[in-house]
Amino acid sequence: MVSVKFGLIALSIVLQSTLSQAKVKGKWFDSIGIIMSENEDFLVTMAQPPFISLAANGTLATNYFGLSHVSEQNYVAVLAGWLDANIYRGDGSTPANLNITYPTILDQLLAQGYTVKQYTESYPGGCYQADMYPDDPNTALYYKRHSPFNMISKWRGTPLCESLIGNYDDFATDVANDNLPNYFWIIPNDLHNTHSADTFVDANPWTAVEGPKWLAAAKEANAMFINTWDESRCDNNKYPCDSGKIDQLVASIMWGPMVPKGQNTTKRWDHYSLARTVEENWGLTPLNSTGDGNATAFDFLLPNPAPNASTTSSTPAGKASASSSSAAAASTAKSSSSTIKPTVFGATIAISLLSLSAMLL
């Protein structure tokens, strides 16, 4: 049985590599990259030049909310469409629980032959499972609690874990090889993720360098990128939010060929909206709270050009035909006018066979 398990895992890794060379087109995008930053308020983030620059190249959500003041629960909301109150980083009195034991979007994508990966800055590789690296809180840059894919319990200690959780250096390699996965996360290290109150000092220069690479990769791979924050630093449960800050209002910046450029969306969105957008893009069954009718996909994205014959059978329903794609794009832009408004930039910004192997594990 053990040989069967790991034979299937090895086969799944081979399929990952093979399928990535012939991506199946989605309703809006062929790939999506989620850059998960940490614990910052909208107003503070959008006063930073590198993030203003990213927003100028895409759409800024001015009414996007985190769902929990436990970072890890927000990751689960994006991955599984619900808030798991049992997921917790741990503290002096409560033990940590960083174990995702239920189905996620990752399972759905892998079961249908899509490719997934996490690019993790300062990660040592090898399916590393210690709480931090280096293993010293005074020098650590990688933290398991900020690494959602490492929270998938059934992957631990398997070749699948080693294949799908990589270092951020892998991102440049995969872009150069035209090998970006269909679904991927980018996890900045603890200097670059804005987790600490003063880390824009480090996050800004890093983002200024990496941002142009992300913009270029989105265009080359027909990918949608979103840089979002798990939660706000402002927390009314602990102290009143001040200076115009709104509890759980976070910046979410999107760009790519399917994202209107230099726009704001003022509609209310949250992490469930992001999960629902992924589900609808590839025709996945909605998970948990993303299927209750309250979570809706981003309505401002332009439709993907019609797929070629080799990908038609795997294309989600609702794809525009070749003869109608231009009209559909125009219609989409028009229908989104109620929630998309021009962005004002400057000193201030106005707020307007894989499934089988998994079972055997």
N, C-alpha and C positions, 0 to 999 in steps of 0.2 A: 504493500500500500504506500509506503514512504516513497519508493521509486516512482510510483504512478503520480503521486502528488507533485514531486519536484520535476518530473518529466513534463507535466502539464504547465507548471510554472515556467520552466525553460522555454516551452513552446510559446507561451503567452508573451514572453519577452521578445522572442524572435518575431512574433506577429506584430508587436509594438513597433519594432524597427522597420518591418516591411510595409505595414499599413501607413506609416508616417510619410512614405514616399508618394502616396496617392490619396491625399486628403479628400474626405467627402465634404462637399459644400453644405453649409448650414443655411438656414433661412436668411440670416443676416451676415454671418461671418464663418470662416473656415477654422479659425482658432480664436481662443480668448485667453488673455493673460490678466491675472488678478494680482496686482501689487498691493500687499496688505501692510499698511503702516499702522502706527499705534498711538492711541491716547492723545488726540489733539483736537482742538476746537476749530470749527470752520474759519472763524475770523482770523485766528492766528496763522493757520496754514495758508490762507489766501492773501496774506500780506507778504509771503515769501516769493522772491523773484523766480526761482526755478519752477514753482508750481503755477504761478501766473503764466509762465511761458508754456507749460504743458496745456493749460486750459485754453490758451489762445489758439492752440492747434486742434482743439476738439470741442467737446461740450462739457460744461461745468454744471453739476447738479447742485443747486443752491438750497435744496430742501430734502436732503438725504440724511437718514438717521441710523445710528447704531441701535442695537436692540437690547443689550445687556451691559452692565458695568463689570462683567467678567469677560476678559478678552476671548478666552477659549470658547465661551458659549456663542459668541458672534461668529467664530470660525465654523462652528457646527451649523449655525443658521444658514451660512452660505453653502455648506457642503451637504446638509441633510434636510434643510427646510424647517427646522424647529429649534427651540431653545431647550437644551438639556440642562436642567437645574443641577444634575449630579456631576457635571463636568466642572472641575475647579482646579486651580493651580496649586492650592494648598497654602497653609500658613502655620503659625505656631500651634494652633489648636485644632485645625482641620486638615486631615491628610489630603494629598493631591489625588485627583482622579482625572487622568488624561487618556482615557480609553474610549474610543469610538467603536462600539460593538454592533452597530446597526447599519442598514443599507445607506449608502450615500450616492450622490451624483457620480462619484468616481466608479462605483460598482456598475451603475447603469451605462456609463460611457464605455468602460472596458468590455462589458458583456456584448456591446454592439460593435466592437472593433475599433472604437476611437482611441486615441492616444492621450495619455496624461503624464504630467511630471511636475515636480516641485523643484524650483531653483532656489537654493538656500545659501545665502551669503555666510561665509566663515564656518560652514558645515564640514566636518572632517570626513564624511562619507562612511561607507561600510555599514549602513543602517545603524548608525550610532544612536544608542538609547539612553545615555546618561543625561542628567538634567541640564547640563551646560557644557560648553567647550570654549576655551580651556576649562577644566573642572575646578575653577576657582572663581567665586563671585566677584573678586576684585579685578579680574582680567577677562572674564567670559564675554564673548561676542555673540555666540549662538546659544539659544535657550530652547529646549524641547517644548516648553509651554507656548512658544510662538511659532511652532512648526506643525501645522495641522496634519500633514500627511504622516508624520511620525506618531500621531495619535490613533491611527488606524490599527487596532489591536491585531487583526489577523495577518497583517503584513510583516510583523516583527520577526526578525531572524530568517527571512526568506529572500531568495534572489529577487523576487518582485520588489521588495523594499529597497534593495540596493539599486535596482534599475530605475525606479520611479522617483526616488528622492536623491537629488544630485546637488552639487555645489553650484553657486551662481556662475562660476566660470563656464559651466556647461552651456549656459544660455548663449554666449557669444559663439561657441562651437556649433551649436544647433542652428543658429541663424545663418552662419557662414555656409553650412551644409544644406540649407533649405529644409531643415528637419525639425521645425518647431512643432510641438504636439498640438493636438486639437484643443486641449484644456490644460492650462498650467498656472501655477502660482509663482510669484517672485517674493521671497521673504528677505527683506533687508536685515542686516545684523543690528545689534543693539545700539550701535552708534548712529546708524543711518535710518532707523525706523521711527524716529521722533518719540520713542517711549519715555525718555527722560525729559525733564522740563527744559533743558538747555540744548537738546540735541539737534536743533536746526543749525547750530554751529557746524555740526558734522553732516547733517542730512542735506543741507543746501548745496555745498560743493559736490557731494556725491551725486545728487539728483541732477545737478547742472551738467555733469559728465555723462551720466547714464541716460538721461531723458532723451537726447537726440538719437541714441541707439534704439530706444523703445519706439520712437516715432518712425524711424526708418524700418524697423522690423515689422511694425503694424502694416505698413504699406506693402512690403515685400511678401508677407505671408497672408494678406487679406485677413488680418487679425484685428479684433477689438481689444484694446487695452483699457483697464480701469485701475486707477490708483485711488484706493479708498482707505478709510481709517476704521479700525474695529469699533472704537468708541470715542466719545469726547473726553477731554480731561475734566471739563466742567461736569459736576455731578451734584444735582440738587439733593440727593439722598445724604450727602456728606456736608455740604455747605451751599449756600445760595450762589447760583451762577451770576456773575456780574459783568459789567462793561458790555452789555448787549449780547452776551453769549447765551446760547440756548442748549439746555441739557440734551446730549446725544446728537446734536446737529454736527455732522462731520462733512468734510470736503470729499467729493467723489468726482474725479476727473476722467473723462473717457475720450479716446481718440482711435482713429483707424479709418479706412476708406468708407465705412458705412456710418460714420459718426459725423453729423453736421459740424462744420468748423467755425470756431469763434462764437459759440452760442451758449446760452444758459437754458436749462430746463428747471422750471419752477414748481413742477408737480411734486407731490410728496412721494419719496421712494425710501426703501430701506434694504437691508441685506437679503430679505426674502425676494425683493424685486430682482436682485442680481441672480439669485438661484433660479427664479422663474424664467429669466431671459435665457439662461443656458438651456433649461429644459425645453423651452419653446423653439429655440434655434435648431435643436436636433431631434425634436419630436419625442422627448423622454416623458415618461409618466410622472406627473407632479408628485413630489414627496411632501407628506405632512402639511405644514401650514402654507406651502406654495400651491396646494391644490384646493384651498378652501374658498377660492373666489376673490379673496381680498388682495392677494399678491398678484400683480400684473407685471408683464415684461415691459422693458423700456420701449415706449411707443414712438420714439423719435429716430430710430435706426432706419437707414435706407436698405431696401432689399438687396440681397446678393444677386449678381448676374446669374442668369439661368445656368444650371449645371450642364455639363456635357453628357453624352449618352452613357458613359461608363459610371456616372454617379447618380443618374436619375432614380434608380431603384432604391437608393438609400436616403434620398432627399426628403425632409419633412414636408408634410402637406402645406400648401399655401405658397409654394415657390412661384415667383413670377416667370412667365415664359419669356423666351428670347425676344419675341416681337412686342411684348408688353412691358419689358423691364424698365424702359425709360419712363413710360407713363406711370408705372407703379411707383417709381422713385419720386416723381413729381407729386403724385397723389399722397404718398407718405409724408413728404415734406409739408404739403398743404394741411393735412389732417393733424400734424403735430404743432401747428402754429399756435395753438392755445397754450402749449406748455413750453415752447421754445422761444426764447427772447434773446436779442443781441446782448453779448457780454460787454460790460464796460470795464476796461482794465486801466490801471494807474495806481495812484497812491492808495485808493480804496476801491473795493468792489461791492457794488450794491447787491443785497440779497434779494433777489426777486425769485474563446474557450476559457476565457478568463473567469467567468462566473463559476464554472465547474471547479477549477483549481481553488478558488476562494472557498467553496463549500467544503472541499476535502481538507482544507487547512483547519 
